[in-house]
Amino acid sequence: MVFSHALNALTAFMAANFPGWGCCHFSFDADQRILYIYPKTSHHRIAVLQDRDRLSQLDIGVEQFVVVHFEHPNTTISTVSNSI
């Protein structure tokens, strides 16, 4: 149940902060702190990748974002540590 709430919260956060991505599905590996992003089309994938710098700066408990689209190799975006 907690996992479901975490995925719902992440999905809502991503939709609110990145509305230009269009239709995407998400899955979250809580053990490895990886959020998988599944854009519906290649155009949506391009929109996600254009936000790679913003994604890498997020401090939301995710260490990596993996963009998955069947027509392209997976793209991994690692987050930058914001600790001083």
Sequence and secondary structure as in RCSB ss.txt:
>XXXX:A:sequence
MVFSHALNALTAFMAANFPGWGCCHFSFDADQRILYIYPKTSHHRIAVLQDRDRLSQLDIGVEQFVVVHFEHPNT
TISTVSNSI
>XXXX:A:secstr
 HHHHHHHHHHHHHHHH GGG SEEEEEETTTTEEEEEESSHHHHHHHHHTHHHHHH  SS SEEEEEETTEEEE
EEE      
